[in-house]
Amino acid sequence: MEQNTTKSYGSALYTLATVFFFWGFLAASNGIFIPFCKAHFSLTQFESQLIDFTFYGGYFIGSLGLYFASAISRVDILNKLGYKNGIVIGLVISAVGALIMVPAINSGSFAFILATFFVIALGFSLQQTAANPFVVALGTPETGSNRLNFTGGVNNFGSIMGPVVVSIVLFGSASKLIKPEDVQISSVNNLYYILAGLFLAVALFFWISKLPSVTSDEKIEPSHKANLPLGIIFIAFLLILVAGPASISTGIPKSYFVYASLVIILASLIGSVSAAGKSKNGWGAMQYPQLVYGMIAIFTYVGTEVTIQSNMGALLETKAFGGYKPSEIAPFISLYWGSLMIGRWTGAIGAFKLSKVAKILLTVVVPFIAFGVVLLVNHLSGTNVSNLYVYAVCVVVLIIGFLYGQQKPIRTLAVFGILGVIFMLIGLMSTGIIAIFAFISGGLCCSIMWPSIFSLSVTGLGKYTSQGSAFLIMMILGGSIIPPVQGILADTSGIHLSYIVPVVGFAYLAFFAWKAGAILRKQGIDIDHVEVSGGH
């Protein structure tokens, strides 16, 4: 892929940022739909969570399908289409899924609804596979993670606005309390008509926007050897789907299937590094060890980010953690997602041309501005936020981490991986508000990891960049598999002890930072050697 190192592509970056905003806006809005489905279809909690499982699974299957279609046709389909067209087509697919949701809801079939969520996620998969390397390519490799931090911050802003706006559309007003079972079907239909319209509007916006071409016309060599590990990962994914019925028919505990799925996925990827190291021919993008280790890192990162908050509700309901009622938990969950916004807004500073002094000043000020936004949103919803003020101490730790990391992807990822381990261990060894804030601080640590991992993983891939991007998007699958692993551990060993899972996750991410740096230096790329200066 052509890496643009001299021209300024600021306008292209801001155009791309719009689609990141709508990912956050629409993906976060899915959670508003879950209570409605649970009440309307009389589902169990596990069944209602199949919406999220299907959504993450759609990312995986979409990227896997794109890869195999390219392999069979012997044409890199995304390179052939171009990243811009890939984003447009992905938006149209998601719009079709949103429109299909209307007859799905009216049909009364929950399976039909899950299928439409899958279609929407397929569109998201294509959009992300195209947009992430597009952002990295709009400048030097050293500043790629900063641009992804910027777009990630825009994405997070969308995730804050989405649920609020959708709640108003669905329930009539933000302050009017309507039970999910009382929501009118016509309101839900209107919601998805609006979402489909938004998808199509953004697709049209991209279609008429002038964006630079950053794809490659080079011929891609066959990557048939990568088919086996990817096929094995697909089978491992299916293990989760059949865990329930298989457990009933065989008598084997469901947990065995979940654990087996995780082990199989990790073993197949680690085995690929070893095999590709002996002979690179036929491995395609997976011949680059930084990509394969990055695939494990994305899998681990997404799983860690999701599992911390997914299990937090159950944790906060225990006596040792305050015995909060379900209605009292929302501010803490909001603070967790707000922590992601705090970190991403701070990470976005490096995407702009600023003096060193200005960057340092903003690195200190911006996190507190973002923290203030989180407190304000909770205050406006009627929450007493005074007990959240002490979290400012954790924000200070984030600032110190950023100043030490100096906006360099390897150092920054290592710092926040280690901080993540420390925060999780503090949470494991304590209880009450100290442990709660320690676990919530995992959001601060996760905030900058996606862009750092993605940038390190695709650097040096050249013509294999789009294929490598597809492999990385597949690994969003971690959001489907790691939370159930922690859930099973919680059932057997207690919810508090189950937080050993994100400890292991953060530890691997710190290891990946070191490993990726070593691999890239062997390839003659020292991505942390150059001081980041904004890139535009």
C-alpha positions in Angstrom: 0.0 0.0 0.0 1.2 3.5 -0.8 2.1 5.3 2.5 1.6 9.0 2.2 4.5 10.7 4.0 4.7 14.2 2.5 1.3 15.5 1.6 -1.2 16.8 4.2 -4.4 14.8 4.2 -6.2 16.6 7.1 -9.5 17.0 5.2 -9.5 13.3 4.3 -8.9 12.4 7.9 -11.8 14.6 9.0 -14.0 13.0 6.3 -13.1 9.5 7.6 -13.8 10.6 11.1 -17.5 11.0 10.3 -17.9 7.2 9.7 -16.1 6.5 13.0 -18.6 8.8 14.7 -21.5 6.8 13.3 -20.0 3.4 14.3 -19.9 4.6 17.9 -23.4 6.3 17.6 -25.0 3.2 16.1 -23.1 0.4 17.9 -23.7 1.9 21.4 -27.4 2.3 20.5 -27.7 -1.5 20.1 -27.6 -1.8 23.9 -30.9 0.3 24.1 -32.5 -2.4 22.0 -31.6 -5.3 24.3 -34.1 -4.6 27.1 -36.9 -4.2 24.6 -36.1 -7.6 23.1 -35.8 -9.3 26.5 -39.3 -8.1 27.5 -41.0 -8.4 24.1 -39.8 -11.9 23.4 -39.7 -13.1 27.1 -36.0 -14.0 26.9 -33.6 -15.1 29.5 -30.6 -12.8 30.2 -28.3 -15.2 28.3 -30.6 -15.2 25.3 -30.8 -11.4 25.2 -27.0 -11.2 25.2 -27.0 -13.2 21.9 -27.5 -9.8 20.3 -24.0 -8.7 21.2 -22.7 -12.2 20.5 -24.2 -12.0 17.0 -22.8 -8.5 16.5 -19.2 -9.5 17.3 -19.6 -12.7 15.4 -20.7 -10.6 12.3 -17.4 -8.8 12.4 -15.5 -12.1 12.4 -17.6 -13.8 9.7 -17.6 -10.7 7.5 -13.8 -10.4 7.6 -13.4 -14.1 7.1 -15.7 -14.1 4.1 -13.9 -11.2 2.5 -10.6 -13.0 2.9 -11.8 -16.3 1.4 -13.6 -14.5 -1.4 -10.3 -12.8 -2.3 -8.4 -16.1 -2.0 -10.8 -18.0 -4.3 -10.9 -15.2 -6.9 -7.2 -14.6 -6.5 -7.9 -10.9 -6.3 -7.6 -8.7 -3.2 -11.2 -7.5 -3.4 -10.8 -4.6 -1.0 -7.7 -3.3 -2.9 -9.7 -3.8 -6.2 -12.6 -1.8 -4.8 -10.5 0.8 -3.1 -10.9 1.8 0.6 -13.4 4.5 -0.2 -15.7 2.2 -2.1 -15.3 -0.5 0.5 -16.6 2.0 3.1 -19.6 3.0 0.9 -20.6 -0.6 0.2 -20.3 -1.5 3.9 -22.6 1.4 4.8 -25.1 0.3 2.2 -25.1 -3.3 3.6 -25.7 -1.9 7.1 -28.5 0.2 5.8 -30.1 -2.9 4.3 -29.8 -4.7 7.6 -31.5 -1.7 9.4 -34.4 -1.8 6.9 -34.8 -5.5 7.3 -35.1 -5.0 11.1 -38.6 -3.6 10.6 -40.2 -6.8 9.1 -38.0 -8.8 11.6 -39.5 -7.0 14.6 -43.0 -7.3 13.1 -42.6 -11.0 12.5 -42.1 -11.7 16.2 -39.1 -13.9 15.5 -36.1 -13.3 17.7 -34.0 -15.5 15.3 -34.9 -13.2 12.4 -33.9 -10.2 14.5 -30.5 -11.8 15.3 -30.0 -12.4 11.5 -30.6 -8.7 10.8 -28.1 -7.7 13.5 -25.7 -10.0 11.7 -26.2 -8.2 8.4 -25.6 -4.8 10.1 -22.4 -6.2 11.6 -21.3 -7.5 8.2 -21.5 -4.0 6.9 -19.5 -2.7 9.9 -16.9 -5.3 9.3 -16.3 -4.1 5.7 -16.2 -0.5 6.9 -13.7 -1.1 9.6 -11.5 -3.3 7.4 -11.3 -0.4 4.9 -11.2 2.6 7.2 -8.6 1.7 9.8 -5.7 1.1 7.3 -7.0 4.1 5.4 -6.4 6.3 8.5 -3.0 4.8 9.1 -2.0 5.5 5.4 -2.8 9.2 5.6 0.7 10.2 6.8 3.8 8.6 8.2 3.8 5.2 10.0 5.1 6.9 13.2 1.9 9.0 13.5 -0.6 6.3 12.4 -1.6 5.5 15.9 -2.2 9.2 16.7 -4.6 9.5 13.8 -6.4 6.3 15.0 -6.6 7.9 18.4 -8.2 10.9 16.9 -10.8 8.9 15.0 -11.3 6.7 18.1 -12.0 9.8 20.1 -14.7 10.8 17.6 -16.0 7.3 17.7 -16.3 7.5 21.5 -18.1 10.8 21.3 -20.6 9.1 19.1 -21.0 6.3 21.6 -22.0 8.8 24.3 -24.5 10.6 22.1 -26.1 7.5 20.5 -27.9 5.9 23.4 -29.3 9.3 24.5 -30.6 10.2 21.1 -32.0 6.7 20.5 -33.6 6.7 23.9 -35.5 9.9 23.0 -36.7 8.3 19.7 -37.6 5.0 21.3 -39.1 6.1 24.6 -40.4 9.6 23.8 -38.2 11.7 26.0 -35.0 11.2 28.1 -36.9 11.9 31.3 -40.0 9.9 30.7 -39.7 6.4 32.2 -41.3 3.8 30.0 -40.8 0.1 30.7 -39.3 -1.8 27.7 -42.4 -4.0 27.5 -44.5 -0.8 27.0 -42.6 0.4 24.0 -44.7 0.6 20.8 -43.6 -1.4 17.8 -44.1 1.7 15.7 -41.4 3.5 17.8 -38.9 0.7 17.1 -39.8 0.7 13.4 -39.2 4.5 13.3 -35.9 4.0 15.1 -34.5 1.7 12.4 -35.9 3.7 9.5 -33.9 6.6 11.0 -30.8 4.5 11.4 -31.1 3.2 7.8 -31.4 6.8 6.6 -28.2 7.8 8.6 -26.3 4.9 7.0 -27.4 5.9 3.5 -26.7 9.6 4.2 -23.1 8.9 5.3 -22.6 6.5 2.3 -23.7 9.3 0.0 -21.4 11.7 1.8 -18.5 9.4 1.2 -19.4 8.7 -2.4 -19.2 12.4 -3.3 -16.2 13.2 -1.1 -12.8 13.5 -2.7 -10.4 11.1 -0.9 -6.8 10.2 -1.9 -6.1 6.7 -3.3 -3.9 4.8 -0.9 -4.4 1.2 -2.3 -1.9 -0.8 -4.2 -2.0 -2.3 -7.7 0.6 -4.9 -6.8 -0.3 -8.5 -7.3 -1.0 -10.4 -4.1 0.7 -13.7 -3.8 -1.4 -16.8 -2.8 -1.9 -17.2 1.0 -3.4 -20.7 1.0 -1.4 -21.8 4.1 -3.4 -19.2 6.2 -6.6 -21.0 5.3 -6.0 -23.8 7.8 -5.6 -21.7 11.0 -8.5 -19.4 10.0 -10.7 -22.4 9.3 -9.8 -23.8 12.8 -10.7 -20.5 14.4 -14.0 -20.6 12.6 -14.7 -24.1 14.0 -13.7 -22.8 17.5 -16.2 -20.0 17.0 -18.9 -22.5 16.2 -18.1 -24.4 19.5 -19.5 -21.4 21.4 -22.7 -21.5 19.3 -23.3 -25.2 19.9 -22.1 -25.2 23.5 -25.6 -25.3 25.0 -27.2 -28.0 22.8 -23.9 -30.0 22.8 -23.8 -29.9 26.6 -27.3 -31.2 26.9 -26.8 -34.0 24.4 -23.4 -35.2 25.6 -23.5 -34.3 29.3 -20.2 -32.5 29.0 -20.3 -29.2 30.9 -20.8 -26.1 28.8 -17.7 -24.5 30.3 -15.5 -27.2 28.5 -16.7 -26.0 25.1 -16.0 -22.3 26.0 -12.5 -23.1 27.3 -11.8 -25.3 24.4 -12.7 -22.6 21.9 -10.3 -20.1 23.6 -7.4 -22.6 23.6 -8.0 -23.7 20.0 -7.9 -20.1 18.8 -4.8 -19.2 20.6 -3.0 -22.4 19.7 -3.8 -22.1 16.0 -2.4 -18.5 15.9 0.8 -19.3 17.9 1.3 -22.4 15.6 1.0 -20.1 12.6 3.9 -17.9 13.8 6.2 -21.0 14.1 5.1 -22.5 10.7 5.4 -19.2 8.8 8.9 -18.6 10.3 10.1 -21.8 8.6 8.7 -21.0 5.2 7.0 -17.7 4.3 5.6 -18.8 1.0 1.8 -19.2 0.9 1.2 -17.4 4.2 0.2 -14.0 2.7 0.0 -11.3 5.4 0.4 -14.0 8.1 4.1 -14.4 7.1 4.7 -11.2 9.2 4.9 -12.2 12.8 4.0 -8.7 14.0 0.6 -9.2 12.4 -0.1 -12.6 13.9 1.0 -11.5 17.4 -1.2 -8.4 16.7 -4.2 -10.7 15.9 -3.8 -12.2 19.3 -3.5 -8.7 20.8 -6.7 -7.4 19.2 -8.5 -10.6 20.3 -7.2 -10.1 23.8 -7.8 -6.3 23.9 -11.4 -6.4 22.7 -12.2 -9.3 25.0 -10.5 -7.5 28.0 -12.3 -4.2 27.3 -15.7 -5.9 27.0 -15.3 -8.4 29.9 -14.4 -5.8 32.5 -17.7 -3.9 32.1 -19.8 -6.9 31.2 -19.2 -8.5 34.6 -19.1 -5.3 36.6 -22.8 -5.2 37.3 -22.7 -8.5 39.1 -19.6 -7.4 41.0 -21.2 -4.2 42.2 -24.2 -6.1 43.5 -22.1 -8.1 46.0 -21.9 -6.9 49.6 -18.1 -6.4 49.5 -18.5 -3.9 46.6 -21.4 -1.9 48.1 -24.4 -4.1 47.4 -25.6 -1.6 44.8 -29.1 -2.0 43.3 -29.3 -2.4 39.5 -30.7 1.2 39.2 -27.6 2.5 41.0 -25.0 0.8 38.8 -25.3 3.0 35.7 -23.0 5.8 36.8 -20.1 3.3 37.3 -20.7 1.7 33.9 -20.9 5.2 32.4 -17.6 6.2 34.0 -16.0 3.1 32.5 -17.0 4.0 29.0 -16.2 7.6 29.8 -12.7 6.5 30.7 -12.2 5.2 27.2 -13.3 8.7 25.9 -10.8 10.4 28.3 -7.9 8.4 27.0 -8.8 8.6 23.4 -9.3 12.4 23.5 -5.9 12.6 25.1 -4.3 10.3 22.5 -5.8 12.4 19.7 -3.6 15.4 20.6 -0.7 13.9 18.7 -2.7 13.9 15.5 -2.4 17.7 15.2 0.5 20.0 14.4 1.4 21.5 17.7 4.5 22.7 19.6 5.9 20.4 22.2 4.9 22.8 25.0 1.3 22.9 23.6 1.1 19.1 23.5 2.3 18.8 27.1 -0.2 21.4 28.2 -3.1 19.8 26.4 -2.1 16.3 27.7 -2.6 17.7 31.2 -5.8 19.7 30.5 -7.7 17.5 28.0 -8.2 14.5 30.3 -9.8 16.7 32.9 -12.1 18.3 30.3 -13.2 14.9 29.1 -13.7 13.8 32.8 -15.8 16.9 33.3 -17.9 15.9 30.3 -18.5 12.4 31.8 -19.5 14.0 35.1 -21.8 16.5 33.4 -23.6 13.8 31.4 -24.2 11.8 34.6 -25.3 15.0 36.5 -27.8 15.9 33.8 -29.3 12.5 34.1 -30.0 13.2 37.8 -27.1 11.3 39.3 -25.2 12.5 42.4 -21.6 12.6 41.0 -19.8 13.7 44.2 -18.7 10.1 44.9 -17.0 10.1 41.5 -14.7 13.1 42.1 -11.9 11.0 43.7 -11.5 9.2 40.3 -9.5 12.2 39.3 -6.6 10.5 41.0 -6.8 7.7 38.3 -7.0 10.4 35.6 -3.7 11.8 36.9 -2.1 8.4 36.5 -3.3 8.4 32.9 -1.7 11.8 32.3 1.6 10.5 33.8 1.4 7.5 31.5 0.9 9.6 28.4 3.7 12.0 29.3 6.1 9.0 29.8 4.8 7.3 26.6 5.4 10.4 24.5 2.8 9.4 22.0 5.0 6.6 20.8 2.9 3.4 20.0 5.3 0.8 21.5 6.2 2.7 24.7 2.6 3.9 25.2 1.1 0.4 24.7 3.7 -1.1 27.1 3.0 1.5 29.7 -0.7 1.1 29.7 -0.5 -2.7 29.5 1.6 -2.7 32.7 -0.7 -0.1 34.3 -3.7 -2.3 33.4 -2.1 -5.2 35.2 -1.4 -3.0 38.3 -5.0 -1.6 38.4 -6.5 -5.1 38.1 -4.3 -6.5 40.8 -5.2 -3.6 43.1 -8.9 -4.4 42.4 -8.3 -8.1 43.2 -6.5 -7.4 46.5 -9.0 -4.9 47.8 -12.8 -4.3 48.0 -15.2 -1.3 48.1 -14.7 1.9 46.2 -10.9 1.5 45.8 -11.4 -1.8 44.0 -14.3 -0.4 41.9 -12.2 2.5 40.7 -9.2 0.2 40.1 -11.3 -2.0 37.8 -13.0 1.0 36.1 -9.4 2.3 35.4 -9.1 -0.6 33.0 -11.1 1.7 30.7 -8.3 4.3 30.8 -5.7 1.7 30.0 -7.8 0.2 27.1 -8.6 3.6 25.6 -5.4 3.9 23.5 -4.7 0.2 22.8 -6.7 -0.3 19.6 -4.7 2.3 17.5 -1.4 1.3 19.0 -2.0 -2.4 18.3 -3.4 -1.8 14.8 -0.6 0.5 13.8 2.1 -1.8 15.1 0.5 -4.8 13.4 0.1 -3.4 9.9 3.4 -1.5 9.8 5.8 -3.1 7.2 3.1 -5.2 5.5 3.2 -3.2 2.2 0.9 -4.8 -0.3 -0.6 -7.1 2.3 -1.9 -4.3 4.4 -5.6 -4.7 3.5 -5.4 -8.4 4.0 -3.8 -7.9 7.3 -6.4 -5.4 8.3 -9.1 -8.0 7.5 -7.3 -10.5 9.8 -7.2 -8.0 12.6 -10.9 -7.1 12.3 -11.7 -10.9 12.5 -10.1 -10.9 15.9 -12.9 -8.6 17.3 -14.1 -12.2 18.0 -12.4 -11.8 21.4 -15.4 -9.8 22.5 -17.6 -12.9 22.0 -15.3 -15.4 23.7 -13.4 -13.9 26.6 -16.4 -12.5 28.5 -18.0 -16.0 28.7 -14.7 -17.4 29.9 -14.7 -14.9 32.8 -18.4 -15.6 33.4 -17.8 -19.3 33.8 -14.9 -18.6 36.1 -17.2 -16.3 38.1 -19.8 -19.1 38.4 -17.2 -21.5 39.8 -14.8 -19.3 41.8 -16.7 -16.1 42.5 -17.1 -12.9 40.5 -14.3 -11.0 42.3 -11.6 -13.7 41.6 -12.8 -13.9 38.0 -11.1 -10.5 37.4 -7.9 -12.5 37.0 -8.9 -12.8 33.4 -8.2 -9.1 32.5 -5.0 -9.3 34.4 -3.8 -12.0 32.0 -5.2 -9.9 29.1 -3.3 -6.8 30.0 -0.1 -8.8 30.7 -0.2 -10.1 27.1 -0.8 -6.7 25.7 2.4 -5.4 27.5 4.3 -8.4 26.1 3.0 -7.6 22.6 4.4 -4.1 22.8 7.8 -5.4 23.5 7.6 -8.3 21.0 6.3 -6.1 18.1 9.0 -3.6 18.7 11.7 -6.3 18.5 10.2 -7.8 15.4 9.9 -4.4 13.6 13.5 -3.5 14.5 14.7 -6.7 12.9 12.8 -5.6 9.7 14.6 -2.2 9.9 11.7 -0.3 11.2 12.1 1.6 14.5 8.7 3.0 14.9 9.4 4.6 18.3 12.7 6.2 17.2 11.1 9.3 15.6 9.4 11.8 17.9 5.8 12.1 16.9 5.0 15.6 15.6 1.4 15.4 14.5 1.8 14.1 11.0 -0.4 16.7 9.2 
